[in-house]
Amino acid sequence: MEQMLIVLTNLPDHASAERLAAALIADRAAACVNILAECRSVYRWNGAVEQANEVPLLIKTTPAAYPRVEQTIRELHPYELPEIVAVPVVAGLPAYLAWVAQETNLTTP
């Protein structure tokens, strides 16, 4: 079974989410990026409770491509400390997992 990760991050608006998603796909760092509906985040930052509207992304990638995902997020994300959390996929449709691996393989034409 091909290995797959789902990387989670949140952006402050749809425009920055679209830019990041496009860059990840163009670089073949991700096979697919879901841009979800805006949500409300509540968190503690620098000792204060904050709230913000954010746009979540679900980034489908592989362990081999993860460093490119992280680098791209760090370069394009407007936050001082962006959320970058990779969750391993323990099972999935084999054909879909193979597709993710193929799309993130830099040697694939």
C-alpha positions in Angstrom: 0.0 0.0 0.0 1.3 3.5 -0.9 1.8 5.8 2.0 -0.2 9.0 2.2 -0.4 12.0 4.5 -3.1 14.6 4.9 -1.5 17.9 5.9 -3.7 20.5 7.7 -3.3 24.2 7.6 -5.5 27.3 8.0 -5.2 30.6 6.1 -6.8 33.9 6.9 -8.7 34.3 3.6 -9.7 32.5 0.4 -7.2 34.4 -1.8 -4.2 33.2 0.2 -5.7 29.7 0.4 -6.1 29.7 -3.4 -2.5 30.9 -3.9 -1.1 28.2 -1.6 -3.2 25.4 -3.2 -2.1 26.4 -6.7 1.5 26.5 -5.7 1.4 23.1 -4.1 -0.2 21.5 -7.1 2.1 23.3 -9.6 5.2 22.0 -7.6 3.7 18.5 -7.5 4.1 18.7 -3.7 0.4 17.7 -3.4 -1.9 15.6 -5.6 -5.0 17.4 -4.3 -5.8 20.3 -2.0 -9.3 20.8 -0.6 -10.2 24.4 0.3 -12.9 24.1 2.9 -15.5 26.6 4.0 -14.4 29.3 6.3 -14.5 28.4 10.0 -14.0 30.2 13.3 -10.8 29.4 15.2 -10.4 30.1 18.9 -6.8 29.8 20.3 -4.4 31.2 22.8 -1.6 33.3 21.3 1.0 35.2 23.3 -0.9 34.7 26.5 -4.3 36.0 25.1 -7.3 34.2 23.9 -7.8 35.1 20.2 -10.5 34.4 17.6 -10.2 34.5 13.9 -12.1 33.4 10.7 -9.9 31.0 8.8 -10.0 28.9 5.6 -8.9 25.3 6.3 -6.9 23.3 3.7 -6.6 19.5 3.4 -3.5 18.7 1.5 -3.1 15.2 0.1 0.6 14.2 -0.3 3.2 11.5 0.5 5.9 11.3 3.1 8.5 11.8 0.3 6.8 15.0 -0.9 6.1 16.4 2.6 9.3 18.5 2.8 8.2 20.4 -0.3 4.7 20.9 1.2 6.2 22.3 4.4 8.6 24.5 2.6 5.9 25.9 0.3 3.6 26.6 3.3 6.4 28.3 5.2 7.2 30.5 2.2 3.7 31.5 1.3 1.8 31.5 4.6 1.2 35.0 6.0 1.2 33.9 9.7 4.2 34.1 11.9 3.6 30.5 13.1 1.5 28.6 10.6 -0.3 25.4 11.5 1.3 22.6 9.7 0.1 19.2 10.9 0.6 15.9 8.9 -1.7 13.1 9.7 -0.8 9.6 8.3 -3.5 7.8 6.3 -3.6 4.2 7.7 -6.0 2.8 5.0 -7.5 3.9 1.8 -8.6 2.9 -1.7 -5.4 1.5 -3.2 -6.0 3.1 -6.6 -6.5 6.5 -4.9 -3.3 6.1 -2.8 -1.4 5.1 -5.9 -2.7 8.2 -7.7 -1.5 10.5 -4.9 1.9 8.9 -5.0 2.1 9.3 -8.8 1.0 12.9 -8.8 3.6 13.9 -6.2 6.4 12.0 -7.9 8.7 14.6 -9.5 9.9 12.0 -12.1 6.4 11.5 -13.4 5.8 13.4 -16.7 
